[in-house]
Amino acid sequence: MKVGQVSFAAGEISPLLHARVDLAKYRTGLAELVNMIVLPQGGVTRRAGLQRIGLTLGVGEVRLIPFEYNTTDSVMLEFGANNLRIWCKTSSGYSPVGSVITTPYSVSEAKDLRYVQSGNVMFLTHRNHKPMMLRRNSLTSWTLEELPFRNGPFISGEEWSSGTKLKLEGAGRTRTVKSDGKNVFSSGLVGTLLQVEYAVESKMFSLESALSPDKAISQIFEVKGTMNITTAGDWQGVVTVDRSADGGVTWITVRQYVRRDTASQGQWDFTLSETEDGVLYMVTAQHITVETEAEPKYTVTSTSFSTSAYSPTYATAYAASQSSDDNWVYNSDKTTRRSTDGSTLQWHVLRNGEYVWQTITPDYLAGEYGWTPPSS
């Protein structure tokens, strides 16, 4: 007895499965389906007809790619011979909008384009060209540009030029890379992103803890890379690491170590990695006395890589008007203060075991931290 097929939900199946009568999809699949559309319910229906809406730009084939910005705003991209037009439905019918955009793709290359859309941006790739980015600024304004790579991908130096030594010259954010070999750099590398890895001398400081309720505060330093913090000594207390991403205006505690029992709790050995630019860090250390024992001070040692000079932004912003006397206005925990006439700014620092008020001046910052004030 021949049983009719009641569902076509699997659609066309591969010829390699035509003998797999044991599969569930075989009983709902089709060997070939032409000019029909499979419905979710399992049935099929004729495809919709086509409508002539206009002529392509130039002669020859084109590649059509849909671009759906939202459920009520979608267009069709027409890729022709080194050109792109955007078709959209208007009140008078379908028509191109905006200007014709020049592309690097020939007609044959347009057929092999791979694409993916995210919001108002479509990324286009082809093996013969650099990745491109098509951006929808508005319905009538579109831009096509090369995809800007910020961090790779990179090929290894061995693959690029084995045995070549590179020399890095200059200072600051502008450097010159020179090679000891010939034909390493060419005009074809103009605009290429290079990754240069080199060792940076580490910067280390040690901070001696202060007796509660006071706390020892480290210098403020910038980190991009790896920072390691360790403690030493027989102590009970707290070590805190604070982070600021806005130049020292606001601080967030990223890690805190509380040591209450020296028998069960060891020293602190903490490592963090920072990937963002311009991020400041600050370490505070505080210890407590236990009954009649001697004051158990401890030291915090920090080694940070790719550090840069201290910026006075933190001290200026932190000296908010919380308390004052006849000559000075202090912040809430009296770690910074400024004179009432606004001419002097100081911060409380630990010097030879004692806290002193240090005036923050360009000369002091230059000598202590290598900081140079910006030109006016």
C-alpha positions as CSV (number, residue, x, y, z in Angstrom):
1,M,0.0,0.0,0.0
2,K,1.4,3.4,-0.9
3,V,1.1,6.1,1.7
4,G,0.9,9.7,0.7
5,Q,3.3,12.3,2.1
6,V,1.5,14.7,4.4
7,S,4.3,17.1,5.3
8,F,7.2,18.7,3.4
9,A,8.6,20.6,6.4
10,A,12.2,19.3,5.8
11,G,12.3,21.0,2.4
12,E,14.9,19.8,-0.2
13,I,17.3,17.2,1.2
14,S,20.7,16.2,-0.1
15,P,20.9,13.5,-2.8
16,L,23.2,11.7,-0.3
17,L,20.2,11.2,1.9
18,H,17.8,9.8,-0.7
19,A,18.3,6.2,0.5
20,R,18.1,7.0,4.2
21,V,14.6,5.8,4.7
22,D,15.4,5.4,8.4
23,L,15.6,9.2,9.1
24,A,12.6,11.2,10.2
25,K,13.5,14.0,7.8
26,Y,13.3,11.5,4.9
27,R,9.6,11.2,5.5
28,T,9.1,15.0,5.4
29,G,11.8,15.9,2.8
30,L,11.7,16.6,-1.0
31,A,14.2,15.6,-3.7
32,E,13.4,18.8,-5.6
33,L,11.2,21.8,-5.1
34,V,11.0,24.5,-7.9
35,N,9.2,27.8,-7.6
36,M,7.5,26.8,-4.4
37,I,7.9,27.8,-0.8
38,V,7.7,25.5,2.2
39,L,5.3,26.7,4.9
40,P,6.1,26.2,8.6
41,Q,3.0,24.1,8.9
42,G,4.4,21.5,6.5
43,G,2.6,22.5,3.3
44,V,3.9,24.2,0.2
45,T,2.7,27.2,-1.8
46,R,3.6,28.9,-5.0
47,R,6.3,31.6,-4.7
48,A,5.2,35.2,-5.1
49,G,5.6,36.8,-8.6
50,L,8.2,39.3,-9.5
51,Q,7.7,43.0,-10.2
52,R,9.8,45.1,-12.6
53,I,10.8,48.1,-10.6
54,G,13.6,49.6,-12.6
55,L,16.9,49.1,-14.6
56,T,20.2,48.2,-13.2
57,L,23.1,50.6,-13.4
58,G,25.0,49.7,-16.6
59,V,24.8,46.4,-18.5
60,G,25.3,43.0,-17.0
61,E,24.5,41.1,-13.9
62,V,24.3,42.5,-10.4
63,R,24.3,41.1,-6.9
64,L,21.3,42.0,-4.7
65,I,21.8,41.9,-0.9
66,P,19.1,42.9,1.6
67,F,19.7,45.4,4.3
68,E,17.1,45.4,7.1
69,Y,17.6,48.3,9.6
70,N,14.4,47.6,11.4
71,T,11.0,46.0,10.7
72,T,9.7,49.1,8.9
73,D,12.9,50.3,7.3
74,S,14.6,47.9,4.8
75,V,16.4,48.4,1.5
76,M,18.0,46.4,-1.2
77,L,21.7,46.8,-2.1
78,E,22.6,46.6,-5.8
79,F,26.2,45.7,-6.3
80,G,27.3,46.2,-9.9
81,A,30.6,46.7,-11.7
82,N,32.5,48.8,-9.1
83,N,29.4,50.5,-7.9
84,L,26.6,50.3,-5.4
85,R,23.1,51.6,-5.4
86,I,20.5,51.5,-2.6
87,W,16.9,50.7,-3.6
88,C,14.0,51.5,-1.3
89,K,10.3,51.7,-1.4
90,T,9.0,55.3,-1.5
91,S,5.5,56.8,-1.8
92,S,5.8,56.7,-5.6
93,G,7.2,53.1,-5.8
94,Y,10.6,51.6,-5.7
95,S,13.6,53.8,-6.7
96,P,17.3,54.3,-5.9
97,V,18.0,56.7,-3.0
98,G,21.2,58.7,-2.3
99,S,24.3,58.8,-4.4
100,V,25.9,56.0,-6.3
101,I,28.8,54.6,-4.2
102,T,32.1,53.5,-5.7
103,T,33.2,50.0,-4.6
104,P,36.3,47.9,-5.3
105,Y,34.3,44.9,-6.4
106,S,33.8,43.8,-10.0
107,V,30.7,41.9,-11.1
108,S,32.3,38.5,-10.6
109,E,33.7,39.6,-7.2
110,A,30.3,40.8,-6.1
111,K,28.9,37.3,-6.6
112,D,31.5,36.0,-4.0
113,L,31.0,38.7,-1.4
114,R,30.5,37.5,2.2
115,Y,28.6,39.9,4.5
116,V,27.1,40.2,7.9
117,Q,25.0,43.1,9.3
118,S,25.0,44.5,12.8
119,G,22.6,47.4,13.4
120,N,23.3,50.2,10.9
121,V,26.6,48.6,9.7
122,M,27.3,45.8,7.2
123,F,30.7,44.2,7.0
124,L,31.8,43.0,3.6
125,T,34.7,40.7,2.8
126,H,36.3,39.3,-0.3
127,R,39.6,37.5,-0.7
128,N,40.9,40.0,-3.2
129,H,40.3,43.1,-1.1
130,K,40.6,44.5,2.4
131,P,37.5,44.1,4.6
132,M,35.0,47.0,4.0
133,M,32.3,48.6,6.2
134,L,29.1,49.9,4.8
135,R,27.4,52.3,7.2
136,R,23.8,53.6,7.1
137,N,23.9,57.2,8.3
138,S,20.3,57.8,7.2
139,L,18.0,56.4,4.5
140,T,19.6,58.7,1.9
141,S,23.2,58.8,3.3
142,W,25.5,55.8,3.1
143,T,29.3,55.5,3.4
144,L,31.6,52.7,2.4
145,E,35.1,52.6,3.9
146,E,37.9,50.2,4.9
147,L,37.4,48.4,8.2
148,P,39.7,50.1,10.7
149,F,41.7,47.4,12.6
150,R,42.7,48.6,16.0
151,N,44.4,45.6,17.4
152,G,45.3,43.0,14.8
153,P,45.1,40.4,13.5
154,F,48.9,40.1,13.1
155,I,51.2,37.6,11.5
156,S,54.2,36.5,13.5
157,G,57.5,38.3,12.9
158,E,59.1,35.0,11.8
159,E,56.7,34.7,9.0
160,W,57.2,38.3,8.0
161,S,61.0,38.6,7.9
162,S,63.1,35.9,9.6
163,G,66.3,37.0,11.2
164,T,65.6,40.7,10.8
165,K,66.3,43.0,13.8
166,L,64.2,46.1,14.4
167,K,65.1,49.2,16.2
168,L,62.6,51.5,17.9
169,E,63.5,55.2,18.1
170,G,61.8,58.2,19.5
171,A,59.7,59.0,22.6
172,G,56.1,59.3,23.6
173,R,53.4,58.0,21.4
174,T,55.3,58.7,18.1
175,R,58.0,56.2,17.4
176,T,60.1,55.2,14.3
177,V,60.8,51.6,13.5
178,K,64.0,50.9,11.6
179,S,65.3,47.6,10.2
180,D,68.8,46.3,9.8
181,G,67.8,44.4,6.7
182,K,66.9,45.3,3.1
183,N,63.5,45.1,1.5
184,V,61.7,44.7,4.8
185,F,59.6,47.8,4.4
186,S,58.0,48.7,1.1
187,S,55.4,51.0,-0.3
188,G,52.9,48.2,-0.1
189,L,53.0,48.4,3.7
190,V,51.8,52.0,3.8
191,G,48.7,52.0,6.1
192,T,49.6,48.6,7.6
193,L,49.1,48.1,11.3
194,L,52.3,46.9,13.0
195,Q,52.7,45.4,16.4
196,V,56.0,46.0,18.1
197,E,56.7,44.0,21.3
198,Y,59.6,45.2,23.5
199,A,60.6,45.1,27.1
200,V,59.7,48.1,29.3
201,E,61.7,48.7,32.5
202,S,59.4,48.1,35.5
203,K,58.7,50.7,38.1
204,M,58.7,49.7,41.8
205,F,57.7,51.4,45.0
206,S,57.4,50.3,48.6
207,L,54.8,51.7,51.0
208,E,55.0,51.3,54.8
209,S,51.6,50.8,56.5
210,A,50.1,53.4,58.9
211,L,48.5,52.7,62.2
212,S,44.7,52.8,62.1
213,P,42.7,55.0,61.9
214,D,45.3,56.6,59.6
215,K,46.3,55.0,56.4
216,A,49.4,55.2,54.2
217,I,48.6,56.3,50.7
218,S,50.9,55.5,47.7
219,Q,51.7,57.8,44.9
220,I,49.2,57.8,42.1
221,F,50.5,56.0,39.0
222,E,49.2,55.0,35.6
223,V,49.3,51.3,34.5
224,K,48.8,49.7,31.2
225,G,50.0,46.2,31.3
226,T,50.6,44.1,34.4
227,M,51.0,45.2,38.1
228,N,52.0,43.0,41.0
229,I,51.4,43.8,44.6
230,T,53.0,41.9,47.5
231,T,53.1,42.4,51.3
232,A,55.8,41.5,53.8
233,G,56.0,41.4,57.6
234,D,54.1,40.1,60.6
235,W,50.9,42.2,60.6
236,Q,47.2,42.5,60.8
237,G,45.4,45.1,58.8
238,V,44.0,46.1,55.4
239,V,45.5,46.7,51.9
240,T,43.3,48.4,49.3
241,V,43.8,48.9,45.6
242,D,41.7,51.7,44.0
243,R,41.2,52.4,40.3
244,S,40.2,55.6,38.5
245,A,39.3,55.8,34.8
246,D,38.5,59.5,34.7
247,G,41.8,61.1,35.7
248,G,41.3,60.7,39.4
249,V,38.0,62.4,39.8
250,T,36.3,59.2,41.0
251,W,37.8,56.1,42.5
252,I,36.6,52.5,42.7
253,T,38.1,49.8,45.0
254,V,39.0,46.9,42.7
255,R,40.6,44.7,45.4
256,Q,41.0,44.6,49.1
257,Y,42.9,42.2,51.4
258,V,42.1,42.0,55.1
259,R,44.5,40.0,57.3
260,R,43.1,39.2,60.7
261,D,44.8,35.9,61.6
262,T,48.6,35.6,60.8
263,A,48.5,31.9,61.5
264,S,45.9,31.0,58.9
265,Q,46.4,33.9,56.4
266,G,49.5,34.4,54.5
267,Q,51.0,37.4,52.7
268,W,49.2,39.0,49.8
269,D,50.5,38.4,46.3
270,F,48.1,40.0,43.8
271,T,48.5,40.6,40.1
272,L,46.2,42.6,37.8
273,S,46.2,43.4,34.1
274,E,45.1,46.7,32.7
275,T,44.2,47.1,29.0
276,E,42.7,50.6,28.9
277,D,44.7,53.8,28.4
278,G,45.0,56.5,31.0
279,V,43.9,54.4,34.0
280,L,45.2,55.5,37.4
281,Y,45.8,53.3,40.4
282,M,46.4,54.0,44.1
283,V,47.4,51.7,47.0
284,T,46.6,52.3,50.7
285,A,48.0,50.3,53.6
286,Q,46.7,50.3,57.2
287,H,47.6,48.1,60.2
288,I,46.2,47.6,63.7
289,T,47.8,46.9,67.1
290,V,47.0,43.7,69.0
291,E,46.7,44.1,72.8
292,T,50.2,45.1,74.1
293,E,52.3,43.9,71.2
294,A,54.6,46.2,69.4
295,E,53.1,48.1,66.4
296,P,53.1,45.5,63.6
297,K,54.0,47.6,60.6
298,Y,54.3,46.0,57.1
299,T,55.4,47.0,53.7
300,V,53.6,46.8,50.4
301,T,55.7,46.5,47.3
302,S,54.3,47.1,43.9
303,T,55.9,46.6,40.5
304,S,54.0,48.0,37.5
305,F,54.8,47.9,33.8
306,S,54.3,50.6,31.2
307,T,53.7,53.2,34.0
308,S,53.7,56.9,33.3
309,A,54.0,60.1,35.3
310,Y,51.6,61.2,38.0
311,S,48.9,63.7,37.0
312,P,47.7,66.3,39.5
313,T,44.1,66.0,38.3
314,Y,43.3,63.7,41.2
315,A,44.6,66.1,43.9
316,T,42.8,69.1,42.4
317,A,39.5,67.3,42.1
318,Y,39.7,65.6,45.4
319,A,40.3,68.8,47.4
320,A,36.5,69.4,47.7
321,S,35.3,71.8,50.3
322,Q,34.5,69.5,53.2
323,S,36.1,71.1,56.2
324,S,38.3,74.2,56.7
325,D,40.2,76.4,59.0
326,D,41.4,80.0,58.7
327,N,44.0,79.2,56.0
328,W,43.1,75.8,54.4
329,V,40.2,73.9,52.9
330,Y,40.4,70.1,53.4
331,N,38.9,67.1,51.6
332,S,36.7,64.6,53.6
333,D,39.6,62.5,55.0
334,K,42.2,65.3,55.0
335,T,44.5,63.7,52.5
336,T,44.6,66.9,50.4
337,R,44.1,70.6,51.1
338,R,44.2,73.9,49.3
339,S,44.8,77.4,50.6
340,T,41.7,79.6,51.0
341,D,43.0,82.0,48.4
342,G,43.4,79.1,45.9
343,S,47.1,79.7,45.3
344,T,48.5,76.5,46.9
345,L,47.6,72.8,46.7
346,Q,49.1,70.2,49.1
347,W,48.7,66.6,49.8
348,H,49.5,64.5,52.9
349,V,52.4,62.1,52.2
350,L,54.5,59.8,54.3
351,R,58.1,60.9,54.6
352,N,60.6,59.0,56.8
353,G,57.9,57.5,58.9
354,E,56.0,60.8,59.5
355,Y,53.1,62.5,57.6
356,V,54.0,65.9,56.2
357,W,52.1,68.3,53.9
358,Q,53.8,68.5,50.5
359,T,53.1,71.4,48.3
360,I,52.2,70.3,44.7
361,T,54.2,72.4,42.3
362,P,55.4,71.7,38.7
363,D,59.0,71.5,40.0
364,Y,58.0,69.0,42.7
365,L,56.1,66.9,40.2
366,A,59.0,67.0,37.7
367,G,61.5,65.9,40.3
368,E,59.4,63.3,42.1
369,Y,57.4,61.8,39.2
370,G,58.9,63.2,36.0
371,W,55.6,65.0,35.2
372,T,55.7,68.0,32.9
373,P,52.8,70.5,32.9
374,P,51.0,70.9,29.5
375,S,51.8,74.0,27.5
376,S,49.1,76.7,27.7
